[in-house]
Amino acid sequence: METTKVDKHNHQQNHAHHEHEHDHGCHGHSHSHGKSPIVLFFTGLAAFILAFFLPADSILQEIFFISAMLMSGYHIMMEGVVDTIQSTKRKRKFSPNVHILMSLAALGAAIIGQYEEGALLIIIFAAAHFLEEYAEGRSKREITNLLKMNPTEARLIGADGNVKTVAVSTLKIGDCLQVLNGDQVATDGVILSGSTSIDESSINGESIPREKTVGDEVFGSTINGTGTFTMEVTKDSSDTLFAKILQLVNQSQANLSKTATKIQTLEPYYVTAVLVLVPIFILLGPTIFNWDWNESFYRGMVFLISASPCALAASAVPATLSGISNLAKRGVLFKGGSYLSNLAGIQAVAFDKTGTLTQGKPSVTDTYFISSTDNNMQQKYIDMIVAMEKTANHPLANAILEGFSAEKILDLTVENEIGKGLTTTYEGDSYQIGKPESFEHIPMEIKAHNERYAKEGKTVVYFAENDQVKGMIAMMDVPNEHARTVISYLKSQNIHTTMITGDAALTGEAVGRQIGIDEVIGNVLPENKAQIIKDQQAKYGSVAMLGDGVNDAPALVTADIGVAMGDGTDVAIDVADAVLMQNDLTKFSYAHKVSKRLDRVVWQNIIFSMLVVVLLVTLNILGKMDITIGVIAHEGSTLIVLFNGLRLLIPSKE
């Protein structure tokens, strides 16, 4: 049953992708041609090259040029007809595309005997089309990856007390489950007995595990730590928090709609105008310009070739590919040209906190020992702390071991007691490391420091000797080293910045103050992240989202541009439109600069190519241009546009 649902979803997903992919890229056509059209294209290209080695103006040479035109342009001609029909039906008005115009231009060139020109027009356009399709890419694997993370089995406690493994889909509300250390929690529920710590990063993105005991809520897909507990199922597997994440990603992907590129907006109007003007031009030639019908048809074909948008078609694809290549060399991977071009227009950026604006793991930020402790005694305590934490296996222990260096190696037997933390005895003295609430007798100076650290959003542990608190260690997931620089750049561009975090608002605001972010939204669950993005879109306009976890997936696909951190989860990377490798935030500001350059270059190319068309058409009407001049000017303008686009390969100033 589960497989059927997945297959059905994948079919719907693919259909949705097919529908919206017409809105991507310079031409607005992103079809999966398979190998045959590509083979035909290169076969046609080979025929075009071989034609130049044949006797000039011979029948054999003309056959090779015509063959090149038909083979290289087969998919262009077919898509021109098929897509025009489909678009016309969908929009309920005549909606031709540039493929139609290119096909007619090549046909017109052949009618007046310019087979070489017709083949060249088709080959240039077809090559650009294939390059664009390659740059855009096709499918994403996010649903498959998410489904792999969805729990499939649970340890069900029967009425007789025996435990058996069952499928999660068979669980009912009220069932009792056993969860062993290291298990994946099968579904949402409440702890009935036992205590543990649970890694909830797949749900809330927090890097520090949550301590859980009787009465606390647990969530499906999270990972149990070292403890064992029993729980009661409180939600059907289809209603769990993780299932909601799946559902949101499905819906967001299916309804995804990117802003059309500039050329795609111009294309139907341009093509329709030319299709209307060419026959009018031919019919009016004898009347207005006193041409005979042969001259009028010749001028009409020159008009069609002059107006054919080779330069226009090349205005964005090479420039976009150059920009994508530029960024790829610097560790920024875009999944399509439209995502890069749309990045220039963002008005707001939302960031996940953990692993995006921060390092993603706690670090020791402050240490305090009571004033009566001298330096030698402090080092003795540090040696003890290091020795005790070496026996633990959790993020806080790793942070402490990275933050301290022991001078003396101690051999200890350490116990990890729920509710107390780490305890040991050494040379007749007892030692303890734990949360503040684990201790009763706390000096006022320790309490004062604890309050200050808590206001700064830091996690604190105490160290005690013989039940007397002697010191404390404050830890925090510290800001990414580049976060402040990137936030400052975005502000300089009048782009609003927001931090979205599952952490407490106090913790988020502490980080926000350090990096200068505009807005902090804390205590956010995954299903609310996507809604926050929608609210930002309504308030500011186009919004980009940066994140790294499964919990960020709904927001990443809801945003106009979703950007994943390269060290994040596979799911976040798969659903995003772009990936910043090595978690280098400065690459995001660099990508924004490249996107702005791309926008300028594309518009330069569009304006230049249209001016050339106007000039050629005018000269044709005045009788100052023949087919040879038209070809040279037409292809020359295409080369200029191509080289202007290739400038984007040159690095921008970082």
C-alpha positions, 0 to 999 in steps of 0.5 A: 500500500505504501509503495502505491502511494509513493508511486502515485505521488511521484507521478503527480510530482513529475506532472507538476514539474513538467507543468512548471518547467515551461516557466524556466530558462530563456526559451521557456522550454525544458524538455527531456529529449533523451539521446536521439535528438542529441545524436541527430543534432551532432549528426546534422552538425557533422553534415553542416561541416562536411558540406564546406568540403564539397563543391560550392553550390553543387546539389550535393552541398545543398543536400548536406546543408538541408540534411543538417537543417532537418537533423539538427533542427528536428526537435526545434521544429517539433517543439515549435508545433507541439508547444505552440498548440499546447500553450494555445490550448492552455492560455486559450489564445494563440501563443507561438514560441521562438521555435516556430519563428526559427523554423520558418526563418530556416525554411525561408532561407532555403526557399531563396536558396540560402541553405547554408544560412538556414542550417546555421540559424537552426544549429545555433539555436538548437545548440543554445537550446541543448545548453540551456536544458543541460544547465536547468537540470531535470529532477530532484530526489527530495521526496525519496530521501525524505521517505528514507528518513521516515520511521518504518518499524516500532517495538510494540509492547503487547498486553502480556508485556512481550515486545514485538517489532511491527510496522509503524503504519499499524500503530494506533493511538494508545499503543505502548512502545519500547524505545532502546538506546540509539533507536529512532522514535517511531511516532509522536507520543508521551514518555510513560517511564524512563529518562533519556536525551533525544536528538531532535535536530530533524524536527527543530534543527537544534544542535543540543539534545533535549533531556526527556523524562516521564510526561515529556512529549517525543516526536517521530523520526528523532533519535534516542540517546543512551537511555531507554524508555517506554512511551504511549502513542498519541498521534497516528503516523500520518499526523506526526510532525515529521509527516507534516514536513513530508506533506508540506514539501510535497505541496510546496514542490507541486505548487512551485512557480518561479518568476519567468525570465526576461526573454520568456516574457518578451518571446510570445509578443515578439514571435507573434509580431514577426509572424504577422508582419512578414506576410503583410510585408510581402503583400504590401511590397508591390504596392508600397515599394513597387517591387515585383512579387519575386523581389517582394518575396525575397525581401520578405525572406530577408526580413524574416532572417533579419528578424529571427532572434538568434542574438536574442536567443543568445542573450541569456543562455551563454551569460547564465551558463557563464554565471553558473560556471563562475559560481561553481568554481567558487563553491556555489551550485545553482540548479537552474539559470532562472534561480540565478537570474531571480536572485538579483530581485530578492527583497528579503532573506530568511536564515535558519540559525543552527548550522547556517548563521552559526557553527552548528555545534556548541563551543565553550564561550565562558568559564568561571570559578569561584573567586577563592579558587587560585590558578593551581586549583583551577587547573586541578579542576580543569584536569578533573573536568576533562577526565570526566567528559572524556567518558561522555559522548554528547555535543556538550562533552565534545565542546568542553574537550575542545575548549580545555587542555589537561595538564595531568591525565587522570584515570577515573570511573565515571557514572552518568546519572539521569538527573545528576549528570556525570559523577566520580570519586577521586582520592576521597573526594566526589565530583559532579558535572551537571545542569544548574538544576541538579545542584542545591547549594549554589554560591551567589556569585555563581548564580549571578554569572548564570543569570548573565549567561542565560540572558545571552542565550548560553547553555551552562553546566556546573562543576562541584567538589563534594557537593559544593559548586566550584565553577561553571562552563557556558557554551553556545552555538557561536555565529558563523565567522562570515555571518556579520559580513554577509548580513552587512552586505545585504543591509547595504542592498536594502534587503531585509534579514530574518533569523528563523530558529527552533531555539528559544527566542532568547538564544536567537536574539543573542546570536542576532545581536552579535551579527546585526540581523534585522529580525529574530523569530524563535520557538518555530516548529517546521510547519510554521517555517513555511508560513513565515516565508509566506508572510515575508513574501506578502510583506516584502516581495521576493524572499530567499531562504538559507537552511541546512536541515530536514526541518528547513525543507518546507521553507526552502521550497516555499521561498522564491530562492531556496539555498542549502548549506553544503554541510547540511542534510541531503534533503535540504540540499536536494530541495534547494535551488542552490547549494553553498559548499563548505558552509561559506556564507560569503558565497551567498553575497558573491552569488547575489553580485553575480546575479546582478551582473547577469541581469545587467548583461542580459538586458544589454544583450536584449537591447543590442540584439533588438537594435540590430534587428531594427537596423537590418529591417530598416536597411532591407526596406530601403533596399540597402541590404542583400542576403549576404549583408544580412547574414554577416550582420545577423551572425556578427551581432550574435557573436557580440552578444555571446562574447558579452555573456561570456564576460560573466566567467570573469570573477566579480569583486568579492 
